[in-house]
Amino acid sequence: MSESAVASPAQLPFCSCGKCRQRVKSPENRYVHGHNAKTAEFQLAMARKRGGVLGTAQACARDGCSNPVWVFPNERARTGRRYCSRMCYWLDQRSGLTAYWPLQQRILDRLDGKTGDEPMTFADFCRAVSVTPSDICEWYKADSRTLSESNLGRIGKYFGLTLAEAKEAAGGRSAEDVRAAVGRATYPERFLRRGDPGFEAMQKKAGEARRGLRQSEHQVAQRMERLRSNDRWIGALKSLEARARSSLIRRLEGNSKPSKEQARAWAEDAAARLTDRGVQVTVAIVWVIWRPYLLARGLVHAGGRNPDEARFVLIERVAAKPRWRTASGRKRRGFWDHWARLRTRLDHAEQSPYDPASERSWYVQYRARLPR
């Protein structure tokens, strides 16, 4: 078996061109395929073969490098320093960089080969971590410069760090944090906190803007987790209105355009089911709760003046308590006196209290207009 078949890729020598820092394919090769054309000797031989004007071999611009750089006459007028390889160019530029944070110093140590690995160029490192070179160069200009969280995550993954660890090693802040701080300082009215004046109006405006947009699974899970810890929301779910609305929504999923007769049959069935579960409710109450949703869908017509549905529902809810409801479902004696006092207190009408007889008369007339 030949020596080239036994040698592992890590044991193969580097290309002799001195510019690419790549390993050859076998121990017998000196260059990577085609890289012999990068040497000064090859360029000089080609110039003599073609009979052209010979150039001059200059020393590499990096101090300490003895490799020659072949410069042709048409290139002598160019300004700037010339290097024999990308590695020499980076090492010369590296001397002017300053590391302000531990993560920056760790990158420079990796480029210089101080971490135990082979030295690498700046461009190779950027390709390895999938970060734009201009972003990292801008980061090294001053201690106030920052990187985005996505770039910090890629660099941290390359060094085996989490995003939080990479962020801490980069000064404890990212570009998103800086932009958020600048935004709060520039537009304080857009970054209100709970309890600040105008916070509720801002939340309402934001909700209107997001209405109809499809939420991600993560957003839905976060919202449900907050609601489950809200006792007020849990109580609202168990209320009569919530149960009636839920019954209507489930029925509309099966038939989105029921007739008026079918909707009334649904109301009778919903009232019977809720009564079986211990909720004292009548068909009229269920219909009053359903009516706004049916009107919004165009399934029923307004039919003239809109009745005071909230007043009727409140009377039924008060009368549904065991204190005011008999076994046959009728209201006990003294209910209308109690309701008149309650409505007077709710409307702050102590100067002109409501009359129990008038309240009862209104209730009878309104109930007569509801569908049976």
For each residue, the residues with C-beta under 8 A, 3 or more apart:
1: 5 6
2: 5 6
3: 6 7 27
4: 7 26 27 28
5: 1 2
6: 1 2 3
7: 3 4 11 12 26 27
8: 11 12
9: 12 23
10:
11: 7 8
12: 7 8 9 23 24 25 26 27
13: 16 23 24 27
14: 21 22 23 24
15: 18 19 20 21 22 23 24 30 31 32 35
16: 13 30 31 35 39
17: 20 31 32 35 36 38 39 85
18: 15 67 84 85
19: 15 35 38 84 85 86 87
20: 15 17 32 35 38 85
21: 14 15 85 87 118 119 120 121 124
22: 14 15 32 35
23: 9 12 13 14 15
24: 12 13 14 15 27 29 30 31 32
25: 12 29 32 33
26: 4 7 12 29
27: 3 4 7 12 13 24
28: 4
29: 24 25 26 32
30: 15 16 24 36
31: 15 16 17 24 34 35 36
32: 15 17 20 22 24 25 29 35
33: 25
34: 31 37
35: 15 16 17 19 20 22 31 32 38
36: 17 30 31 39 42
37: 34 42 43
38: 17 19 20 35 42
39: 16 17 36 42 43
40: 43 44 57 68 69 70
41: 44 45
42: 36 37 38 39 45 46
43: 37 39 40 46 47 55 70
44: 40 41 47 48 54 55 57 70
45: 41 42 48 49
46: 42 43 49 50
47: 43 44 50 52 53 54 55 72
48: 44 45 51 54
49: 45 46
50: 46 47
51: 48
52: 47
53: 47 72 73
54: 44 47 48
55: 43 44 47 70 71 72 73 75
56: 70 71 76
57: 40 44 68 69 70 71
58: 68 69 70 71 82
59: 65 66 67 68 69
60: 65 66 67 68 69 82 83 84 88
61: 69 81 82 83 88 92
62: 65 83 84 88 89 91 92
63: 92
64:
65: 59 60 62 83 84 88
66: 59 60
67: 18 59 60 84 85 88
68: 40 57 58 59 60 84
69: 40 57 58 59 60 61 82 83 84
70: 40 43 44 55 56 57 58
71: 55 56 57 58 75 76 82
72: 47 53 55 75 76
73: 53 55 76
74: 77
75: 55 71 72 78
76: 56 71 72 73
77: 74
78: 75
79:
80:
81: 61 92
82: 58 60 61 69 71
83: 60 61 62 65 69 86 88 89 92
84: 18 19 60 62 65 67 68 69 88
85: 17 18 19 20 21 67 88 89
86: 19 83 89 90 121 123
87: 19 21 90 91 119 121
88: 60 61 62 65 67 83 84 85 91 92
89: 62 83 85 86 92 93 121
90: 86 87 93 94 111 121 122 123
91: 62 87 88 94 95
92: 61 62 63 81 83 88 89 95
93: 89 90 96 97 122
94: 90 91 97 108 111 112 122
95: 91 92
96: 93
97: 93 94 108 140
98: 140
99: 102 104 105 107 108 140
100: 104 140 142 143 171
101: 104 105 143 169 170 171
102: 99 105 106 169 170
103: 106 107 152 155 156 159 166 169 170
104: 99 100 101 107 108 139 140 170
105: 99 101 102 108 109
106: 102 103 109 110 115 159 169
107: 99 103 104 110 111 125 136 155
108: 94 97 99 104 105 111 112
109: 105 106 112 114 115
110: 106 107 113 114 115 117 120 125 159
111: 90 94 107 108 119 120 121 122 125
112: 94 108 109 119
113: 110 116 117 118 119 120
114: 109 110
115: 106 109 110
116: 113
117: 110 113 120
118: 21 113
119: 21 87 111 112 113
120: 21 110 111 113 117 124 125 128
121: 21 86 87 89 90 111 124 125
122: 90 93 94 111 125 126 133 136
123: 86 90 126 127 133
124: 21 120 121 127 128
125: 107 110 111 120 121 122 128 129
126: 122 123 129 130 131 132 133 136
127: 123 124 130
128: 120 124 125 158
129: 125 126 154 155 157 158
130: 126 127 154
131: 126 135 136 151 154 155
132: 126 135 136
133: 122 123 126 136 137
134: 137 138
135: 131 132 138 139 147 148 151
136: 107 122 126 131 132 133 139 140 147 151
137: 133 134 140 141
138: 134 135 141 145
139: 104 135 136 145 146 147
140: 97 98 99 100 104 136 137 145
141: 137 138 145
142: 100 145
143: 100 101 171
144:
145: 138 139 140 141 142
146: 139 170 171 173 174 175 177 178
147: 135 136 139 151 152 155 170 174 175
148: 135 151 152 174 175 176
149: 152 153 163 167 174 175 176
150: 153 154
151: 131 135 136 147 148 154 155
152: 103 147 148 149 155 156 163 166 167 170 174
153: 149 150 156 157 163 166
154: 129 130 131 150 151 157 158
155: 103 107 129 131 147 151 152 158 159 161 166
156: 103 152 153 159 160 161 162 163 165 166 167
157: 129 153 154 160 161
158: 128 129 154 155
159: 103 106 110 155 156 166
160: 156 157
161: 155 156 157 165 166 169
162: 156 165 166
163: 149 152 153 156 166 167
164: 167 168
165: 156 161 162 168 169
166: 103 152 153 155 156 159 161 162 163 169 170
167: 149 152 156 163 164 170 172 173 174
168: 164 165 172
169: 101 102 103 106 161 165 166
170: 101 102 103 104 146 147 152 166 167 173 174
171: 100 101 143 146
172: 167 168
173: 146 167 170 177 178
174: 146 147 148 149 152 167 170 177 178
175: 146 147 148 149 178 179
176: 148 149 179 180
177: 146 173 174 180 181
178: 146 173 174 175 181 182
179: 175 176 182 183
180: 176 177 183 184
181: 177 178 184 185
182: 178 179 185 186
183: 179 180 186 187 190 191
184: 180 181 187 188 191
185: 181 182 188
186: 182 183
187: 183 184 190 191
188: 184 185 191 192
189: 192 198
190: 183 187 202
191: 183 184 187 188
192: 188 189 196 197 198 199 202
193: 196 199
194: 199
195: 199
196: 192 193 199
197: 192
198: 189 192 201 202
199: 192 193 194 195 196 202 203
200: 203 204
201: 198 204 205
202: 190 192 198 199 205 206
203: 199 200 206 207
204: 200 201 207 208
205: 201 202 208 209
206: 202 203 209 210
207: 203 204 210 211
208: 204 205 211
209: 205 206
210: 206 207 213
211: 207 208
212:
213: 210
214:
215: 219 220 223
216: 219 220
217: 220 221
218: 221 222
219: 215 216 222 223
220: 215 216 217 223 224
221: 217 218 224 225
222: 218 219 225 226
223: 215 219 220 226 227
224: 220 221 227 228
225: 221 222 228 229
226: 222 223 229 230
227: 223 224 230 233
228: 224 225 233 234
229: 225 226
230: 226 227 233 234
231: 234 235
232: 235 236
233: 227 228 230 236 237
234: 228 230 231 237 238
235: 231 232 238 239
236: 232 233 239 242
237: 233 234 242
238: 234 235 242 243
239: 235 236 242 243
240: 243 244 274 279 281 285 289 317
241: 244 245 289 313
242: 236 237 238 239 245 246
243: 238 239 240 246 247 274 279
244: 240 241 247 248 270 274 281 285 286 289 290
245: 241 242 248 249 289 290 293
246: 242 243 249 250
247: 243 244 250 251 266 270 273 274 286
248: 244 245 251 252 266 270 290 293 294
249: 245 246 252 253
250: 246 247 253 254
251: 247 248 254 255 258 266
252: 248 249 255 256 258 297
253: 249 250 256
254: 250 251
255: 251 252 258 262
256: 252 253 297
257: 299
258: 251 252 255 262 263 266 299
259: 262 263
260: 263 264 299 300
261: 264 265
262: 255 258 259 265 266
263: 258 259 260 266 267 290 294 299 300
264: 260 261 267 268 283 287 371
265: 261 262 268 269
266: 247 248 251 258 262 263 269 270
267: 263 264 270 271 283 286 287 290 371
268: 264 265 271 272 283
269: 265 266 272 273
270: 244 247 248 266 267 273 274 286
271: 267 268 274 275 281 282 283 285 286
272: 268 269 275 276
273: 247 269 270 276 277
274: 240 243 244 247 270 271 277 279 281 286
275: 271 272 278 279 280 281
276: 272 273
277: 273 274
278: 275
279: 240 243 274 275
280: 275 320 325 329
281: 240 244 271 274 275 285 286 316 320
282: 271 285 286 316 329
283: 264 267 268 271 286 287 371 372
284: 287 288 312 316 367 370 371
285: 240 244 271 281 282 288 289 313 316
286: 244 247 267 270 271 274 281 282 283 289 290
287: 264 267 283 284 290 291 370 371
288: 284 285 291 309 312 313 370
289: 240 241 244 245 285 286 313
290: 244 245 248 263 267 286 287 293 294
291: 287 288 294 295 300 309
292: 295 296 309
293: 245 248 290 296 297
294: 248 263 290 291 297 299 300
295: 291 292 298 299 300 301 302
296: 292 293
297: 252 256 293 294
298: 295
299: 257 258 260 263 294 295
300: 260 263 291 294 295
301: 295
302: 295 306
303:
304:
305:
306: 302 309
307: 312 366 369
308: 311 312 366
309: 288 291 292 306 312 313
310: 313 314
311: 308 314 315
312: 284 288 307 308 309 315 316 363 366 367
313: 241 285 288 289 309 310 316 317
314: 310 311 317 318
315: 311 312 318 319 339 359 363
316: 281 282 284 285 312 313 319 320
317: 240 313 314 320
318: 314 315 321 324 338 339 342
319: 315 316 324 325 331 335 339
320: 280 281 316 317 324 325
321: 318 324 325
322: 325
323: 332
324: 318 319 320 321 331 332 335 338
325: 280 319 320 321 322 329 330 331 332
326: 329 330 331 332
327:
328:
329: 280 282 325 326
330: 325 326
331: 319 324 325 326 335 336
332: 323 324 325 326 335
333:
334: 337 338
335: 319 324 331 332 338 339
336: 331 339 340 356 357 359 360
337: 334 340 341 356
338: 318 324 334 335 341 342
339: 315 318 319 335 336 342 343 356 359
340: 336 337 343 344 353 354 355 356 359
341: 337 338 344 345 353
342: 318 338 339 345 346
343: 339 340 346 347 349 354 359
344: 340 341 347 349 350 353 354
345: 341 342 348 350
346: 342 343
347: 343 344 354
348: 345
349: 343 344 352 353 354
350: 344 345 353
351:
352: 349
353: 340 341 344 349 350
354: 340 343 344 347 349 358 359
355: 340 358 359
356: 336 337 339 340 359 360
357: 336 360 361
358: 354 355 361 362
359: 315 336 339 340 343 354 355 356 362 363
360: 336 356 357 363 364
361: 357 358 364 365
362: 358 359 365 366
363: 312 315 359 360 366 367
364: 360 361 367 368
365: 361 362 368 369
366: 307 308 312 362 363 369 370
367: 284 312 363 364 370
368: 364 365
369: 307 365 366
370: 284 287 288 366 367
371: 264 267 283 284 287
372: 283
